[in-house]
Amino acid sequence: AMVDEKDPAAAGLGYVADAKKADEKKFPKYAAGQNCTTCALYQGKAGDKAGGCPLFAGKQVAGAGWCSAWAKKA
């Protein structure tokens, strides 16, 4: 199942399924080019449309998504 943007945990982290819709005023950490597939927490493969994330146990995030916990992959 996919994470719902309205889920309390997702909303608290500013999760959006489309990184282009990230609220830069509310979450100034967002920078263009950041999305779930470029995050160290993302458990899917680079080309996957969705993958797991330890922040949302048992749910998947959109590869094109973003949240304020984004951390650059090493």
C-alpha positions in Angstrom: 0.0 0.0 0.0 1.1 3.5 -0.7 1.6 6.2 2.0 -1.3 8.7 2.0 -0.2 12.3 2.0 -2.9 12.9 4.6 -1.5 10.2 7.0 -0.5 12.0 10.2 3.1 10.8 10.0 3.4 11.7 6.4 1.8 15.1 6.9 4.1 15.8 9.8 7.1 15.2 7.5 5.6 17.1 4.6 5.5 14.0 2.4 4.2 14.6 -1.1 4.0 11.9 -3.8 5.3 14.5 -6.3 8.4 16.3 -5.2 7.5 19.2 -7.5 4.6 20.0 -5.1 6.8 20.2 -2.0 5.9 23.2 0.1 9.2 25.2 0.1 7.8 27.8 2.5 6.8 25.3 5.1 9.9 23.0 4.5 12.7 25.2 3.3 15.1 22.2 3.3 13.6 21.1 0.0 15.8 21.7 -3.0 15.0 21.0 -6.7 16.2 17.5 -7.7 15.5 15.9 -4.4 13.1 13.0 -4.4 12.7 9.6 -2.7 14.8 7.8 -5.2 17.8 10.0 -4.3 17.2 9.6 -0.6 19.4 7.3 1.6 16.2 6.0 3.3 14.6 4.8 0.0 14.6 1.0 -0.2 13.5 0.7 -3.8 15.8 0.6 -6.9 16.7 3.7 -8.8 14.1 3.1 -11.6 11.3 2.0 -9.3 8.1 4.0 -9.3 7.6 3.2 -5.6 9.6 1.6 -2.8 9.7 1.0 0.9 10.8 3.6 3.5 11.6 2.8 7.1 9.8 6.0 8.2 6.5 4.5 7.0 6.6 0.8 8.0 4.7 -1.5 5.7 3.9 1.2 3.2 5.6 2.4 0.0 6.5 5.9 -1.0 6.5 7.3 -4.5 9.9 7.3 -6.2 9.1 10.9 -7.3 8.0 11.8 -3.8 9.7 13.9 -1.1 9.6 14.5 2.7 11.6 16.6 5.1 13.6 13.6 6.3 15.3 13.4 2.9 19.0 12.6 3.2 21.4 12.4 0.3 22.5 8.9 -0.7 26.2 8.3 -0.2 
